[in-house]
Amino acid sequence: MYFAYVIQCINFPDYFYKGHCENLEVRLKQHNSLKTKSNKHYAPFRIVYFEPFDTRDQAILKEKYWKTGAGRRYLQKILITVP
């Protein structure tokens, strides 16, 4: 199973990162242990949203959608309820 996920920076709550992976727990640990160069300056993170998929291609498509204007608006509506 694969996942498309959104993580939020704990120290900078306006910073969100969208990605995909096969294991959410391991991937979050990688982000928080500074092993991801693209956002290591924003660690630590917490997972705020994810969706499961049967294939990696499906997860990648969802991640790409979330990075569009329509996808960001979609996530804003969902994440408005996240404390």
Secondary structure, DSSP 8 states (H G I E B T S, - for coil): -EEEEEEEESSSTT-EEEEEES-HHHHHHHHHTT--GGGGGG--EEEEEEEEESSHHHHHHHHHHHTSHHHHHHHHHHHTT--
